[in-house]
Amino acid sequence: MKNVYIFSIAVIIAAFAACSPSEKRVELPAIIDKSQLKFSVTQNPSHDNVAYLNSETPNASPSWAFGTSFSTRVKDTVLLPFGGANVIKYGVISGGGFVQDSVKINVTKNDDEFFANPNWNLLTNGQAGKTWVLDMVNPMGFYGLDWGKGGSGDWSWEPDLASNSWIMPSRDYGEIKFDLNGNFNYTKISKDASGNASTCVGTFSYDFANKMINLNGCELLFGGDYHSAVANWNSVKVIRLTANEVVLGVIRTVDPCYLGFRFKPKP
């Protein structure tokens, strides 16, 4: 009986071995050489912020990257909002993988239509940039989460520092700069109580409809000892913006409200 059992197992194993599929190898095509990429980027001669993209590489899916935008169309018309040198990256995906090339074009100036909203100029002064410092007369205020919308959450308190010295020590906390020189640039220079400075360079985006600025790479400059009271120093509410004042708010975690830091143009 034992010999019959062993023989049966051997037969089963042999049957499985006979039925197992043979190994198949699929050879992928070689990756396209960079010299084989065929594409063109041309500008509108009467409005050189507008560029025409055309992928001519056969049997490949194109990918374009320009500034903070991208496209996967074979032919596309795109707007380049910033003046100066603009790099257009072109790549293709084929059976062999991904390969990329780029071309640099020059744009005469920032696009007037793209930056037509007056808030751009109020905040940044365009390509030249605008530097803001804390206004130490009224450096900080408190605002309800429904500020400007009406209702019980639409309230504010803007104390002066002379009568409320507990808000923060009166000193130089540094500066922030917004500019549109080739990108949405944000620079923060922070100063400690001894005057030692540290610089952080990042970018920003501005949502006009919701009055929100998102800071990328650097947090908002502030005065006083409030850092631990706020979980997010990069998502910033624009509470007020004029040529001579900007109030930027972040949400306090406990007993939520906006802590609004008031800045004035640097003299």
HELIX and SHEET records of a PDB file:
HELIX    1   1 LYS A    2  CYS A   19  1                                  18    
HELIX    2   2 LYS A   34  GLN A   36  5                                   3    
HELIX    3   3 PRO A  118  THR A  124  1                                   7    
HELIX    4   4 GLY A  126  ALA A  128  5                                   3    
HELIX    5   5 HIS A  227  ALA A  229  5                                   3    
SHEET    1   A 3 PHE A  39  ASN A  44  0                                        
SHEET    2   A 3 HIS A  47  SER A  55 -1                                        
SHEET    3   A 3 LYS A  75  LEU A  79 -1                                        
SHEET    1   B 4 SER A  69  SER A  71  0                                        
SHEET    2   B 4 SER A  61  PHE A  66 -1                                        
SHEET    3   B 4 GLY A  84  SER A  94 -1                                        
SHEET    4   B 4 GLY A  97  VAL A 107 -1                                        
SHEET    1   C10 SER A 156  TRP A 157  0                                        
SHEET    2   C10 MET A 140  TYR A 143 -1                                        
SHEET    3   C10 TYR A 258  PRO A 265 -1                                        
SHEET    4   C10 LYS A 130  LEU A 134 -1                                        
SHEET    5   C10 GLY A 174  ASP A 179 -1                                        
SHEET    6   C10 ASN A 185  LYS A 191 -1                                        
SHEET    7   C10 ALA A 197  ASP A 207 -1                                        
SHEET    8   C10 MET A 212  ASN A 216 -1                                        
SHEET    9   C10 SER A 235  THR A 242 -1                                        
SHEET   10   C10 GLU A 245  ILE A 251 -1                                        
END                                                                             
